[in-house]
Amino acid sequence: MPSVAELTQPTVDIKTKSLADTVKTTVPLWNTGAPIAGKAPRSKQVPAIWSYADTKSLLLSAAKLVDPRQAERRAVLFINPGKKESPFTLDTLLAAHQLILPGEKAVCHRHTPFAVRFLIEGEQGYTAISGKKMYMEPGDLIITPSWNWHDHGNEGNKNVIWLDGLNIPIFQPNPIDFTEHYTEEFGKDTHESATCTDEEASEMKFAWAEMKKRLDAVPGSYAQLEYTLPSGASVSTTIGAFMERINAGAASTRRKETTNHIFQVHRGYGTTEITSSDGEVKETIEWGPGDAFAIPSWHEFTNQAKSEEQAYLFYFSDKPMLQNLGFWKTS
């Protein structure tokens, strides 16, 4: 016979409880007010430009306050004014300008995100990756493959500033990235490295002199080339790096792709005409040496150089990732 306590306990309907819990963690598709996918890409990011005069001024001000060993990297991140959320310059890409003063070193670490570094100004700045120490000149590109120990330094007497480009935003919805600090593993701020030639670092360093030579050999008023590994592949599976040459007064081809683009102006002055993904908004941005600008997915755009001189623009994008996933599309 059941006890009095057992008789007074409320009866729990397991099926009802399970259904109630499930309702709390589901939503009816028919009431969401939108299909699973739209008719076209609908990023909340917008076209944006960051003046080099402004970013350089910020970095020089920060240099008076921020030690690179304390901050790890003295850099200003470009946050898109559309979504207004870090770490998004665009949905899949983050860009920044970084400063290293003469005599400084940035501590060694490694991380899951892949990075590109394009030198804007300075001499005798270097990046050391997995024991290979590579000096940079303006226009040089160095890539940092995922999970490689790397540190930076400036052995010259001028400031060194470069563009950083990373795929950090792709880890926001899928946070599987890691970072490790060399000092925690080995008790030192920097790792042992030796100066290597461009040939010895051909899988990580791409000299401006060589890229310019290749670009200028392409006939016509416009040329675009991709930086590729010795194997012929893109510099990574998620980020591609490119350089384009636009003759004075000429324009690039018109593009509309699912690709996100971030440009760094190396030389020249010009404008970029942009049409929003829905075709309703048209705008023009003006750019010059050192400026960086971002163009979101599915925005149609054309770069045009002013009549005074040729323009050279470096850019990185998520095209390899989109192609590898089967998501790349052009109009």
N, C-alpha and C positions, 0 to 999 in steps of 0.2 A: 504494500500500500504506500503511495507517495506521501511524503511529509507535508506539514502545513506550509513550510517555506517553499517547497517545490510547487505546491498548488497556487501560491500567490505570485510566483514569478511570471512576468509578461511573456506571452508567446511571441517568438520572433519568426516571421515568415522569411526563410532564407532566400526564396526566389524574389520576394518583394524588395528585400534589402539589397540584393545584388543589382536589381534593376535600378533602384534609386541611386546607387553609387555610379552605375554606368551612365545614367542621365547627366550626372554632374561633370562627366569627362568626355561628353560627346556634343556635337552640334549638328542639327539637320542641314544637309547640303541644300535642300530646297528653300531654306530661309536665310541663307547667307547673303543673298542679294547680288551675287556675282558668280560667274562660272569659275571653274577651277583654273582655267587659263584665259587670258584676254585675247582680243583680236590682234594685238601688237604688244611689244614690250612696253612696260609702263613704270619705268624707274622713277623714284622720287628725287634722284639727283638731277642737277641742272648744269648747263655749261658754265664754267667759271675760269677766271684767270687770276694768277698771283703775280704781282709786280715784283721783279727782282730787287728793285730799289727798296721796296717795303720789307721783303723777307731778309735781305742783307742787313738792313737797319735793325731789324728785330734780333738777328743773330749777334751783331756787334754789341747791342745792348745786353743781350744775355751773357755774352762773354765776360762782362764785368761782374756777373752775379753767379754764374753756373760753372763749376769745375766739371770737366768731362768725366773724371773718375767718379764723381758723385752722381752725376746725371746719367752716366753710362754713355749716352750719345747726346751731344748738344745739337738738337735739330728742332725745326719748327714744322709741324705736320700741317698738311693742307686738308682742311675739313670742308667738305662741300656745303655751300650755303643753302642747298635745297633740303637735304635731310638733316643737316646740322648735327651730325653725330660722329664721334670718333669711333673707330679709325677709318672712316670712309672718305676718301677723295672721290672715288666712284664705288659702285656696288662690289667690285671684286679687287680694286686696286687702291693702294695707299702711296702717296708721294710726300716728300719732305725735302727741305734744303738743310744741309748739315755743315757746320763750321768747325774747323780745327785750327787753332792758333799756332804760330811758329813754336816749335819745341814741344808741343803737346802730343800725348798719346791717348787713344781711346781704348778702354780695356777690352780684353779678349772674351768672347762668348761664342756660343753657337745656338742655332734655333731651327725649328722646322720650316718657317717661311723662307722662300727664295727671294733674293734681292738683286737689283741692278743698281750700279752707281755710275753716274755720268758727271765727269769733272767740268765745272763751270769756270773756276778761276783758281790760280795758285800754281806753285812749283814745288817740287820735292815732297809732295804729299804721297802717301803710299797706303796700300791695303795689303795685309799679309793674310793669306788663306792657306791653311793646312801646310805651313812651312814655306810657302812661296811668297816672297816679298816683291810686290809689283808697284813701281812708281808710276804716277799718273801725270799727264799733261792735259790742258784743256781740250775737250772733245773726246778724250779716251773713255772707253766703257770697260768696267770690270763687273763681272757677275759673281755672286756668292751663292754657290749651290747649297741646297738644304743640308743642315747638320754638319757643316764644316766649321772648325775653329777659325775665327778671324778677328783681327784687330787693325787699327788704323793709326797713322801718325803723320806728323808734319816736320820734316827735317830742314825745311827751307826758312827763309826770312820773310815770307809773305803769307797772308791768310789763305787757307785752302777751303773752298766751298764746292760741294757737289750736290747733285740730285740723288736722292734715295728713292727707289721704287720697289715696293714689296706686294706680295699677295696676301697680306695679313687679313683683309676683310673676309676672305673665303673661309676662315676658321671661326668666324662669329656664329654661324648657325651650326657648325660642326667643330666644337672646341677640342680638337685632338692635337694641338700644337704644343711643343715643348721648348724651353730655353734652359741652357746650362751656362754657368760662369766658370771660366778657367781657374780663377783664384780659389774657388771652392773645391776644385778637383786636384789642383797642383800647387796652390799657394802662391801663385804669381799672377800679375795683372796681364802680362802678354806672353805669347807662346814663342818658342824658338823658330826663327825663320831666316832664310837666306835669299838674297837678291837673285832674281832669275831673269832671263831674257824674255822678250816677247814670244819667241818661238817655244821656249820652255813652258810658257804660261798660255799657250794658244787656246786652251779649253776654258780660260777664264778672263783673259785680257784681249781687248780689241782696240788697236791704236787708231786714233783719228786720222793720221797721215795715210794709212792704208785704206780706210773707209772712204776718205775724200777722193783718193786716187781712183777707186772703183766707181764712185758716184759720177765723177767728172768724165769718166770714159763712156758713160751711157749717153747715146745721142738724144737730142730733143731738149725742150725747155724744162722738162720735169723728169725726175728720176727718183725711185724709191728702192732701197735695198734692205734686206733683212740681215741682221747679225746671226751667223750660224756657227755651230760647233764644228770641229774638224770632221765630224761624221756627216755633216750636212743638215743635221737636225736643228730645230729652234733651240734657243739658249736654255729653255726649260719646258716642261710639259704643261705649265700653267701660264707663263709669261713669255711673250715674244718681244724682241727689241729691234728697232728699225731706225733708219736715217733717210731723210728725203732732201733733195736739192731742188730748189725752185729758182729758175733764172729771173733776173730783174724784170719786173712787170708781168711775169707769167703766173700761172696758177696750177695747182695740183689737180689731179682727177677728182671728180665729185664722188663722195663715198657715203653710203648708208648701210651700216652693218650692225649685227647684234654685238659687235665688239665694243668694249670700253677703251678709249684712247686717252693717254696723258702725254702731252707734248712738252719738251724743254727746248727753248730757242737757243741754238748755238751761235748762229750768226745771222745778221740781216734784220730787216723790219718788214712787217706785213699785216695783213688782216685775215680773219677767218669768218666766213659767212656760214651761219648755222640755222637750220630749220628743225624745229622740235619734232618729236616722233609722230605726233598727230598732224603735223603740217600747219598748225595754227599760229605758231610763234616763230618769227624770224628775227635774228639779231646778228650784229657784227662786232667782233672783238678785235682790238688792235694790240699787236705784240712787238717786242724788240728783244735784243740780246739778254739772256738770263731769265726772261719771263717763263712761267710755266702755265699751261692751261689744260683743262680737262673737258672732254666731250663724252657724254653718256651714250649708252647703247641706243641704236636705232635713230640717232639724230643725223640728219644729212648735213654734210659740211664740205667746204672747199677752202684750202689755204692759198693765199695769193701774196706774192712778194711785191714790195714797192719797187718803183722804177729805178731807184738809185743803185741797188746792188743785189747780188744773189742772196738767197736765204738758205740756211741749212737748219733743219729741225730734227732733233732726236725725239723718238717717242717709244713708249712701251705700251703693250696692250695684253688683253687676256685671250687673244685669238687662238693660241695653241690649245688652251684648256677647252675652249668652245668647240674647236675642231675635234679634239680627242673625245669629247662627250657627244659629238654629233649635233651640237646646238648652234654652230656657226651658220649664219644666213646673211646674204647680201641682197640689196634691191637694185 
